[in-house]
Amino acid sequence: MINEKARAFRHLWNRPRKSLQKEKIIMKLQQRNVEPTEENCFDYWMGYLKMYRDTRGEIHHVNPYKNQQLMKGMGRDKYGRPSRYVARKPKKKKRRVNRRN
């Protein structure tokens, strides 16, 4: 599936004349304030480009696997989870009180 999708993008991108699909991808990246290079367009096409908010509330559209420095700056790991991830504390068991008559 992924190879077919990647092959379809390469075919779309390397066409000799401009295509409407290619222009749509470039426009969508420009709307997200991402430079429309071939690499970024490929990441968008494959679904690797994700939206993340940093601690100041600014929005970044990045591929977390390729931009690990930016993800560290936002306080996240390469999977998009907060790097200061703290596991939940286990709930205390509610114990029944045995009442004998």
VEXDREN-2710 file (C-alpha; in Angstrom, 1 decimal):
% VEXDREN-2710
k/r/px/py/pz
1/MET/0.0/0.0/0.0
2/ILE/2.7/2.5/1.0
3/ASN/4.8/1.6/-2.0
4/GLU/1.9/2.1/-4.4
5/LYS/1.1/5.5/-2.8
6/ALA/4.7/6.6/-3.0
7/ARG/4.9/5.4/-6.6
8/ALA/1.7/7.4/-7.4
9/PHE/3.2/10.5/-5.9
10/ARG/6.4/10.1/-7.9
11/HIS/4.4/9.7/-11.1
12/LEU/2.3/12.8/-10.2
13/TRP/5.3/14.9/-9.3
14/ASN/7.4/14.0/-12.3
15/ARG/4.8/14.7/-15.0
16/PRO/6.1/17.0/-17.8
17/ARG/3.2/19.4/-17.6
18/LYS/1.5/20.9/-14.5
19/SER/-1.3/19.0/-13.0
20/LEU/-4.2/20.2/-11.0
21/GLN/-3.4/17.7/-8.2
22/LYS/0.1/18.9/-7.9
23/GLU/-1.0/22.5/-7.6
24/LYS/-3.6/21.6/-4.9
25/ILE/-0.8/19.9/-2.8
26/ILE/1.4/23.0/-3.2
27/MET/-1.5/25.3/-2.2
28/LYS/-2.3/23.3/0.9
29/LEU/1.3/23.4/2.1
30/GLN/1.4/27.2/1.5
31/GLN/-1.8/27.5/3.6
32/ARG/0.0/25.7/6.4
33/ASN/3.1/27.9/6.1
34/VAL/5.2/25.0/5.0
35/GLU/7.7/25.4/2.2
36/PRO/6.3/23.4/-0.8
37/THR/9.4/21.4/-1.6
38/GLU/9.2/17.9/-3.2
39/GLU/10.1/16.4/0.2
40/ASN/7.4/18.3/2.1
41/CYS/4.8/17.6/-0.6
42/PHE/5.7/13.9/-0.4
43/ASP/5.3/13.9/3.4
44/TYR/1.9/15.6/3.1
45/TRP/0.8/13.1/0.4
46/MET/1.8/10.2/2.6
47/GLY/0.2/11.6/5.7
48/TYR/3.4/12.1/7.6
49/LEU/2.9/15.9/8.1
50/LYS/1.2/16.4/11.5
51/MET/0.1/19.6/13.3
52/TYR/1.6/20.2/16.7
53/ARG/1.3/23.1/19.2
54/ASP/4.4/24.2/21.1
55/THR/4.4/25.6/24.6
56/ARG/3.8/29.1/23.4
57/GLY/0.7/28.1/21.5
58/GLU/2.3/28.4/18.0
59/ILE/1.2/25.8/15.5
60/HIS/3.8/23.8/13.5
61/HIS/3.1/21.3/10.7
62/VAL/6.1/18.9/10.7
63/ASN/7.1/15.3/10.1
64/PRO/8.1/14.3/13.6
65/TYR/10.6/11.6/12.3
66/LYS/12.5/14.1/10.2
67/ASN/12.4/17.2/12.5
68/GLN/13.4/15.7/15.8
69/GLN/15.2/18.8/16.9
70/LEU/12.1/20.9/16.5
71/MET/10.0/18.2/18.3
72/LYS/12.5/18.3/21.2
73/GLY/12.2/22.1/21.3
74/MET/8.4/21.6/21.6
75/GLY/8.9/19.1/24.4
76/ARG/7.9/16.1/22.4
77/ASP/9.6/12.9/21.3
78/LYS/9.6/11.7/17.7
79/TYR/6.3/9.9/18.1
80/GLY/4.6/13.1/19.1
81/ARG/4.1/12.2/22.8
82/PRO/5.2/14.7/25.4
83/SER/8.8/13.9/26.4
84/ARG/8.0/14.6/30.0
85/TYR/5.5/11.9/29.9
86/VAL/4.5/10.7/33.4
87/ALA/2.6/7.5/33.7
88/ARG/-0.6/7.6/35.7
89/LYS/-0.6/6.6/39.3
90/PRO/-2.5/3.4/39.8
91/LYS/-5.9/4.0/41.5
92/LYS/-6.2/2.8/45.1
93/LYS/-8.4/-0.2/45.5
94/LYS/-11.6/0.5/47.3
95/ARG/-11.8/-2.2/50.0
96/ARG/-15.1/-3.4/51.2
97/VAL/-15.7/-3.4/54.9
98/ASN/-17.0/-6.7/56.1
99/ARG/-20.0/-6.0/58.4
100/ARG/-21.1/-9.0/60.4
101/ASN/-24.4/-8.9/62.2
END
